Amino acid sequence: MTSLAKADTVDARCDFYPIGEDSASSWGSCTFSQRQGYITIRTPDGRVYEFSPVGDQPGNFVDAAGNPVYRESGLGDAGQIFRLADESIFVYWETTSEGEPASSVEYGETVPALSDLVGARAGQAENELRERGYEWRNTAHSDDSSYSNWTELETGNCVAIQTTDGRYASIAYTPTADCDR
C-alpha cells in the first residue's frame, strides 16, 4: 500500500516589503505550505511563491527562477521572514497580532474617523490626532514623502499617515507590527 505525504498548510498573514523599504507595499491573508522542505506561499490575488531547498544549510532556498531565497527566524514564534532578490515576505502564523482587537480592519482602508484630515497641513493636524485618541509611534522617509505610524488608543489598531508636500496624502490602517518598530 502506498501512502501519500500531505503538505502542512496553514492560513497566515503576509506582509510584502520592497528591498530597502521600511513600509510594507502590500499585506493581507495568505496560505503557507511546507512539504519535505519545499515551501509554497499563495495570496488570494493569485501570487504564488515556490521555494526549493538548496545546499546543506537549513533556510537556503531558490525560487522558481533559480534566484536565492533566505529564510530568517527574526519573528520568533510569530512567523518567518523570507528574503528574495527584490522583496522580503514576512509570514505571520496568526492572521491578527496578539493584542490586536477582535474587530478586524482592512489594511489600506482609509480610517473613517480621520478621513477629514486628508489634505490637512501635517504640523497643524498632529494636535488633532492626539485629541482624537491617537499616539505617535515612528516615522520613516522615502523620496518625496514621509510615513508616520500612530496607534489608535481605543482599539490598538495601527494607522499609517503618508505626508507629501507638507500635507496628509493618505491615512490608512496598516499592520500592528508597523507601530512596534
N, C-alpha and C positions, 0 to 999 in steps of 0.2 A: 504494500500500500504506500502510495506517495503522499507526503504531507506538503502542503503549501505554506510557505512563510508569508505572514502578513506584515505589512508596514505598520509601524506605530504612527498614527496620525492624530494630531490634536488641533483644536481651534486655538488661535493665538491672535495677538495684535502685532502688526509690523509697522515700524517707522523707518522711512527711507531718507537717508541723508546724503546729498551730493558730497563728494570728496572735498574736504576743506571747509565745509559749512557747519555752523553750529545749530541751524534750524532745519527741521525735517521738511522736505519738499512735499511729501505725502505720507499718509498714515491711515491705518484702518485695520479691519479684520483680515485674517489670512489663515491658511492651514499650513502646518509644519508636519512633514512626514520624514521618518528616518527608517531605513531598512538596510541592514548589513553594511552600515557605514555610508550609504548613499543618502543624500538629503534632497528633498523637494519642498519648495515654498510656493504656494499658489495664492493669488489675490482674486477677489471677486471680479475685478475688471479684466481678468484673463492673463495677467502676467504670470509666467512660470519660471522659476529659478531651479535648475538642477545642478547639484554639486556631486562630483565623484571623488572619492578619497584617492590621494596620491602619496607615495613615499612611506617612510616608516614613522613619521611624526604625526601623532593624532592632531586633528584640526587643520591639516593641509588638504586642500581640495582643488579641483579645476572645475570651471563652469562648462556649459555645453560647447563654447567656442574654444576651450582649452586654456583660458586665462586663469591665473592663480586666484584662489579664494582662501582666506584665512579665517578660522573660527576663533573667537575670543570668549572668555567667560567673564567679561567685565560687568555683567549684570547679576552675577552671583546666581542664586537660586531663582531669580526672577525671569531669566531667559538667557539668550546668547546673542552675540554680535558677529555678523559675517562681513568681512572687508573684501570688497570686489575692486576691480580696476577703477571704476568711475563712481561708485557709491558704497555706502555701508547700510546694512539692513540690521535693525535692532528687532529681535523677535522676543516678545514677552509672552510667557505662558498664560498669564491671566489676561483676559480681554479688558479688564479695568485694573487700575493700580490699587494697591492696598490703601485703604483710607479714602478712596475716591467714592463719591456719593453713588447710591444705587440709581438715582435718576441720571441716566446717561445723556450726554450731549454729543452732537455730531461734530467731529473735528473739522475745522474750516468754516463752520456755521457762524454767521455774524451773531454776536452777543446781543440779544434783544434789548437788554437794559442799558446798553451803551451805544446803540446804533445812531442815536442823535449826536454823538461826539465824532463820528466820521466826518472829516473835513475841518475839525476844530484845530486851533493852534495848540501844539503839543505842550508848551510850557504852561499855558493857562488851563488846560484840561486836566493836568495831573492832580490838582487840588480837588477837582470834581470827582475824579476816580476814587480818591481816598474817602471823600464824603459819601460816596455810594457804596463803600464797603470793599474796596479792592486794595491790595497791598503789593507794592513793587517787589520783584524778586531779582531780576537781572536784565541786562541789555547786551545785544550783540549788534555789530555793524557790518553792512555789506557795501557794495559800490556806492549807491546813492540813497540808501535807506538804513534805518536802524529798526531793530525789533526788540521791544521790551516785553517781558513776561510778568504778569500780575496774577496773584491768587485772588479768586472770588471768595472772600472770607466766609460767607454764609454756606457755600456748598463745597469749597475746597477745589473747585474747578480751576484750571489754568487758562489764562487769556493772553493771547499774543497781539500786540499792537504794532503795526507797521507804520513808521513815520517817514514821510518823504517830503522834502522841501519845507520842513518845519510844521507839517500838518499830519494829523492821523489819516492815513490812507485806508487802513482796514483794522478792524477789531474783531477777532475771531477766537473761538475755542481751540485749544491745542492740547497735546498730551500732557498729563500732570508732570511727567518727568522733565518737561521743558522748564517748569518753575523750580525744579530741585537742583538745577545746575549751579 
